[in-house]
Amino acid sequence: MTDVRVIVGPGLRADTALVGEVAEREFAALGVRGVLTHARDATETHTLLRGTAEGGAVVVVPGPSREMRALMGQGGEIVWCDFGRVGLVDGAAHIHGRGIEGLAWAIRHAVHRLRHRPLRVPYGPHPEQWGDLHLPATTDAARGAVPVVTLVHGGYWRSIWAADLMEALCADLTARGFAAWNLEYRRPDLHGWDATTADVAAGLAALPAVAASLTTTLPGAVSGAGVLLDLDRVAVVGHSAGAQLALRAAADGAGVALAVSLAGVLDLEEGDRRHLSSGAVAAALGGHASGESEVPHERYTSSSPLLRLPLGVPQLIVQGSGDDLDLVDFSRRYARAAEEAGDEVTYMEMSGDHFAVIAPRTPIWRTTALAIADHLSRRVPPKKPEHS
């Protein structure tokens, strides 16, 4: 059983009992042994960290103390968590800006990193241009190369949300025999819309180089135990705002066999008009879809999946019926429009909220995973080369 230690620094402005309740709930949900300790200062934190069991997960909520914050970025398998939005620290696994609920995400991230260690591969020079490659523990030699699911996280294009959102799906997909390529990318609130769309395209385009690196012994190659990735069977799966990015990449010619929207923001014009998530669409694209705006309308026409139809790629549109009604509306209208445009599209609406579609134990995700597997199985994979 995994051990998890949560250390809370002095001066944290949060109800102590509530912080403990969030931690205990997450310990139980993950099936881990956890302990939460309130440290008096950085010196006691050092002592607690030294006493953490080898192989255990550690989450530190530093609070406002300068001494505590000075510990960030000094290496180690520590996940740092700030309830408020703060600047990122280079070299630190850092979750911030998600409120007290961010502690739950931090604990999940720490546990997933220990249980399912991915191969982190950069696809560009910026610290946020990388993908985590998760490989299945075993492969069927008769099947040869394994199919790949590229995951694009959501978060309404805001930098407080990151690739950790999709880690539970990565674990589930590898257990089903897929390779999972979990993309991080620069978000537009800090880097602009063009950087975001370019990063998702670059992350998908990097797959051939990643696949080649898995099968070579050259210096700098990714260590993947000789796993072959089947680049003819690649699905791109996006959640929420990530679904918009995933379907836009498919429309731009990313060369995927299947594009999947999980509770996607698929109509950017209407999303802007309805002020979705406190104006997230206009904030991301740099202006409104209509009226006086500095952003050219071409940015909406090139980015909104509804306006890019037909995509020319098979699509699976998945929507929880208990989600935001605007997203239900977008998914239903998009699926109808895609079919009318001549695309091969499957619409699946089941019980569940916005996060049920990325929770492995829910019926809606299990049905989605089966649908992805069924579609990719229809494409004939190349035969594994025989060795003389």
N, C-alpha and C positions, 0 to 999 in steps of 0.2 A: 504494500500500500504506500502511496506517495505521501510524504510529509510536507506540510506547507507552514511556513512561519510568516506571519504578517507583523511588521513592526511599525508602530505609529509614533511619529516624532512629537516633541512638545509644542504646545501652542496651536494645535489644529483647531480650527473653528468649525466644529461639527459635534453633534450630540454623540457622546461616547457610547451610549447604549445602542443607538441606531447603527453606528459603525460596526459594533460587534454583531448585531443581528444580520447585517449584510454579509459579513464574513462567514458566520456560522451557516447561513443559508447556502452559500456557495460551497463551503466544505462538504455539506451533506449532498448537494446536487452532483458534485464531482466524485464523491466516494473517497475523500481523502481525510487524513488525520491533520487537523489544523490547530494552530494556537495563535492568538493575537496578543501582543505585548505592547504596552505603552512605555516607550523609552524616555528617560529623563533628559538625555542629551546625546550628542554624537558619540561620546566615549562609551556610554552604555550600549549604543547601537553596534559599535565595533565588537564589543564583547558578545552580544547576542549573535551577530553574524558568524563569529568564530565558533560559537557553540551549535550552530545549525548542523543537523545531520548531513553527512555526505550524500549527495544525490537528491537532497530536498529542494523544494521550491521556496523562493523568498520574494516577498512583496514588501516594499517600504513606502509608507506615506510620510514624506519628510516634514510636511508642515512649513511654517515660515522661517524656521531657524536657519541662519546662514551657515552655521557649522554642519547642520544636517544636509543642506543643499550642496555644500562643498563636496560631499561624498559621491554625488551623482557623476556618472561618466568615468568612474575609476575602475571599470571592468567588473568581472564576475557575472554570475547568472542571476542578477537581481532585476526585478521589474519594479520601476518607480511609478508612483501614482500620485497625481495632483488632482484634487476635485475641481479646481478652477483652471481656466485656460492660461498657460504660461509658455514661455519659449522652450523649444526642444533643446535637449542637451546632447551634443555629439557623443556617440559611443554608448548611449544609455537606452535601454528598453524602457520607454516612457509613455504612459497613458495619462492624458490630461484633458480637462475641459468637459468631462462627462458627468460631473456632479458626484454625489456619494455613490451612485450606481457604478461609477467608474471603478470602484474597488472590486466589484464582482468581475468586471471585465479583466482587471489586472490579475486577479487570482486565476481566472480561466487561462489567460495568456501564459502565466508562469507554469501552470500544470501542463498545458499542451506542449510547451517548449521542451519539457522533460520527457513526456510520454512519446512524443512524435517529433523527433529532431529532424528538421528539414535541411536541405542543402540550399544555402542562400547564394544566389547567383546575380551579380549586377548586370544590368543591360544598358547602363549609361554611367556617366561620371558623378551625377548628383547623388547624395546620400539616400534620397527617396526613390531612386531608380533601381529597383531590384525585384526579384521574384523568389519566393520560397518554393523549392521543388520537393514535393512529397512523393516518395516511391512506394509501391506495394511491397510488403515484406516478402511475398513469394509470387512467382509468375508461373503461368502454365506454359511449359516449354512447347507444347503443341500449338499454342496460339501465337507464339513468337512475340512480336513487339506489342507493347501495351498501349491502349488508347489514352489520350490526355484530355483532362478537363482544366481549362484556364479559368480562374476565378477572379472577378473584378468586384471589389467591395464597394459598398455604398456609403451613405453618410451625408447625403445632400451636398456633395462636392466640398465638404468642409474638412479642414485638416485635423480636427480633433478626432475624427474617425479614421481608422487605418485597417491594414490587412488582417489584423488579429480577429476582425469580425468573422472571417471565413475559415478560421482554423478548425473549428469543429467539423465543418464539411470536408476539409482536407483529410481528416482522420477517417471519416466515414467513406469517402471515395477510395482511398487507398485500401481500405478493408474490402472493398468491392472489386479490387483489381485494377483500378485506374491509377495513373499518375496525375497528381494535382499540381498545377502551376499557379501559385497564389501571388498575384501581382500587387506591388505597391507602386504608387505613382504620385507625382506632384499635384497637389490640389490647387484649384484656381483661386481660392481666397488668399493664398500666399504667392502663387506663381503665374496666375493667369490661365485663361481657358485654352489657349493654343498649346501651352506646355502639358496640360492634362491630356488632351486628345492625342498629342504626339507621343506621350509616354505609353499610353495603352497600346497604340499601334506598334511602338518599338518593342514593348514587352512581348507581344504576340509574334513579332518578326524575329525575336531572339530564339524562338524554340528550336529551329534547325541547328543553330550553333550549340545550344544546350544539349540537344540529342547527340550531336557528334562528339561532344566532350565526354559524355557518359561512357562511350565505347572506346576511348583512347587512353593510352598510358603516358601521353606527353606531359611535360611539366605544366602545372596550372590547370590541368583537366579536372572536371568535377568528378568526385568519387561516387559512382553509382552502381558498383558491383556488376558492370556489364549489362545493365538494363537497356533494352531497346525501346525507344519511344516511337509509336506509330503516328507519323505526322499526317497520314491520310485520314486518321480518326481523331480529330481535335474538335472539342466542343468549347465554346466560350460561354460562360455562365456569369451573369451580373445580377447583383441584388440592388434594388431601389435605384439610386442614381447610377450605380454601377451597371445596371441593365441598360440604361441609355448609352453609356460608354461602350458596352459590349456590342449592342446592336448597331451603333454607329460604326464601330470598327469593322463589323461584318459587311455593312453597306459600302465601306471604303475599300473592300477587297482583301480582308485579312486572311482569306483562304481557309475558313473553318468549315467543318462538315455540319455543324449545328450551332445555332445561337439560341440561348435560353435567357428569358427574362423572369426574374423572381421579384414580384411586387414592383415592377419597373415604373420609372417616370418616363413614359413613352410619348407624351404629347407636351413638348416644352412650351409651345405657344399658350395653350390653355393652362398649363402649370404656372406660367407667369401671370396670366390674367386672374387666376384664383389665389395668387399670393401664397403658393404652396410652401409650407415650412418657413413662414415668415419671410417670404421673398427670396427663397433659395435659388430659384432659377435665374432671376435677373442678376443676383449677386455673383453667380458663377459665370454667366455669359457676358457680364459687363454692361448690361442694359436691358431694357424691356423689349418685348417682341413687337410692339407697335407704339405709335405716338412719338413724342420727342425723345430721342435716345441717341447716345453716341455710338452704340453698337450697331453695325449694319445688320439688316434683317437676314442677310445671307448666312450669318452665324447660326441663326435658328433653323433656316432651311437645310443647312448642311449637318446640323447636330440632332434635330428632333427625329427619332425613328419613324414617327408617323408620316413625316414629310419626305422620308427617304424611300418609301415603298415604291416598287417592290425591291426587297433586298437581294433576291436571287439566291437565298440561302434558307434551308429548312429551319423553322423556328418552333420553339416550345414556349408558350406564354403561360406562366404560372401565377396565380393570384389567390391570396387568402381572402375569404369572404368577410372576415372580421377586421380587415385592414381599413385604412383611411378610404372613405367612399370615393374620393377623387381618384385614387389609384385604381380602385375597382373599375371605375368608369373608364380610365385611360386604357387599362388592359383589355376590357371588353371591346371598346371601340377600335383599338389597334388590331386585335385579332380579326375582327370582321373586315376591316380595311385591308389587311394583309391578304386575306383569302380572296377578296374581290380584286386585288391587284395581281393575283395569280401566284402568290407565294404558297409554298407548302407550310401550313401552320397548324399547330395543335394548341387548343386553348383548354386549360385545366384550372378550374376554380373549386377550391375545397375549403373546409372550415380551417380557420387559423388567422392569426394577426400578422403584423408586419414582419415579425422575427420568426414566426413559425416556419417560414419557407427556408430558413437557414439553420434550423434546429434538427439534428439528425434523428431524433426519436419521434418526430411528429409524422402523422400519416401523410401530410401534404409533401414533406420532403422525401419520404420513402417512395411515394408514388412517382415523384419527379425523378429520383435516382434510377428507378426501374425504366422510366421512359427514355432517359438519356442512354442507358445501357442498351435498350432495345434498338434505338435509332443507330447508334454507332456500330452495333453488331451487324447491321444490314450492309455495311461497307466491307468489302472483302479485304482483309489485311494482307500485306505482302508476306510471302513465305520466309521463314527464318533461314538464312543461308546455311548450307551444309558445309561442315569442315572436313577436309580430306585427311 
